[in-house]
């Protein structure tokens, strides 16, 4: 079924509803006989989860939203998350940034997602509200006339989407950048601006940048049991509005500016809200910064917890007065216990060192307890000991220690950071989940906290603090099935898979159903590229961004990634985002690295990166790849010019090739086992863009006419013992974007994915498996490392 669009108008705006296409194979020639099964190479999480939402009517109905990796629904039988937006295609890639989710409390099968990744020009498309009547199994889209920011500052605030429990056909949406409050009266099909709503917000984190200059706008919507609608606005002078007539008119809530707009002189905004209906309270957490990155302000308290009496209109500051490390930097997540009125919890943001604090109150905020505390000796020696209410069990995600060891009170496995998603199950007081910048934590033993009492006491005889005896409960990983990594490169060695990943460095996996070992030396903040010696695949190299002055950008392994050696820093190339790309000759004796600073020409090492020498003949930024059979041959590309080396990368010369793309991103790969055979992809729309093949080391190139666009190419095991390896590509043929496979050296191509499995943008890297025919690995930008096998 082709995409169909309905255009409708309601009030001031016109929107479009789009049906998700049904699954169907497409092909350029013939028919693909192989049906594929798709899975993730397991990492478990790996990205920011800014929202977790429980349905208040149906137990075990839970949604988790991510900033770039789509939306997930909890599967209670397997205790895993199911991805719901894998159908989002290349052109709509921004729809995998989910700025808000709302689950209908009246008809729980209905769910809504506000999508759009960037509000600046990084995302060319406007945002949308996706709506589903079957728990997210299928979707349609109401496109909006403005952008939304699923990966922008403030993405953990909200929720910006809300279903009116008194009339569930009515759904509200808060928007950024002066677009105000929007409403649908037909279950999300059509949307219009609420013209009567008087304040579109004015709070801007940092007006100097094109990423930090968002007006945060209308932040959240929530409902009292008496039918009143409350709306939080990013305006310290006017942060809270209410309507008692179903949105016809709106009034500022008295006292809100004084309660919510400042904290110790810092201008603050109402980030999240939660109702305690039984006690007639509305709780709101504020912060001086929309999050999720910044810590405490330069001076004073960075936020507060405020309680509004819905009956009297009285505001009470119930901010926790104690933080083991000083002033509270501000707050992220907030949640109430629906089954235990008066119980609420809040999380700091960002209490970077030694850890975030989760606060719990059972008396409506009058008193609070902390999730951990310091224990000082009589001399107040530094560092103090630490005592905790719960232990963190990272089983299945052991990489969450990031290669660190406990350092006094700074544990390697932390409560988290960037905790905006904090949710007690409304059906079970013992269950809580919270999202961090890397995972989801949770427990089903939460109420044991209340029996523990205090954490720290005083020993009069010793004249010192003591940790009081408690029985800590366990908090474990609850992120299985949610895969959110941004994969930068893939090296499939046969039995071992090595990946470079944004934010996490990279992983070495020998079992795709387990997270494997994280690459920690060098200590890459983000991995950028990986390669291996084709004739000696025990030799693996990688490059990544590094901080500090110790580790080099390039790492080397001599045992298929089991252990790694760091390399020398290159003079003049700073740390940070300069990892660039790296290649290793077929026999593993020469490494060529192109720094990512855009100003440094490639360098070469023959002593495992301990020294580097300049490569002759290549400009700064040149992309280098090694021949997969001839150790002396390496190749390079820059700005439309192709180069070759016959001395293992010591020097390069132009091949004289013409007709290759001079603009846009370009990649090329050498064919395993084949001397001088190369495939090149990339370019830019409106110019040269597509796929080319060379069989003579890059002197002559033939365009593969099947593709009008192509962005990634790779190779896997062929059908026969001596045949050409299978070619895989992320490309566009006859107007259809997809994952394509050729088993006959590019004479014909079959699309092997379908419209239900598109994973948005897949243009970074693709590889087949050298030992498993038909297996393909796909790098995604936020859905992790996808792999497909024939049948199953």
Buried (B, 14 or more C-beta within 10 A) or exposed (E): EEEEEEEBEBEEBBBBBBBBBEEEBBBBEEEBEBEBEBBBBBBBBBBBBBBBBBBBBBBBBBBBBBBBBBBBBBBEEEEBBBBBBBBBBBBBBBBBBBBBBBBBBBBBBBBBBBBBBBBEEEBEBBBBBBBBBEBBEBBBBBBBEBBBBBBBBBBBBBBBBBBBBBEBBBBBBBBBBEBBBBBBBBBBBBBBBBEEBBBBBBBBBEEEEEBBBBBBBBBBBBBBEEBBBBBBBBBBBBBBBBBBEEBEEBEBBBBBBEBBBBBBEBBBBBBBBBBBBEBBBBBBBBBBBBBBBBBBBEEBBBBBBBBBEBEEEEBBEBBBEEBBBEBBBBBBBBBBBBBBBBBBBBBBBBBBEBBBBBBBBBEBBEEBBBBBBBBBEEEEEEEBBBBBBBEBBBEBBBBBBBEBEEEEBBBBBBBBBBBBBBBBBBBBBBBBBBBBBBBBBBBBBBBBBEEBEEBBEEEEEEEBBBBBEBEBBEBBBBBBBBBBBBBBBBBBBEBBBBBBBBBBBBBBBBEBEBBBBBBBBBBBBBBBBBBBBBBBBBBBBBBBBBEEEEBBBBBBBBEBBEEBBBBBBBEEBBBEBBBBBBBBBBBBBBBBBBBBBEEBBBBBBBEBBEEBEEBBBBBEBBBBBBBBBBBBBBBBBBEBBBBBBBEBBBBBEBBEBEEBBBBBBBBBBBBBBBBBBBBBBBBBEEEBBBBBBBBBBBBBBEBBEBBBBBBBBBBBBBEEEEEBBBBBBBBBBEEBBBBBBBBBBBEBBBBBBBBBBBBBBBBBBBBBBBEBBBBBBBBBBBBBBBBBBBEE
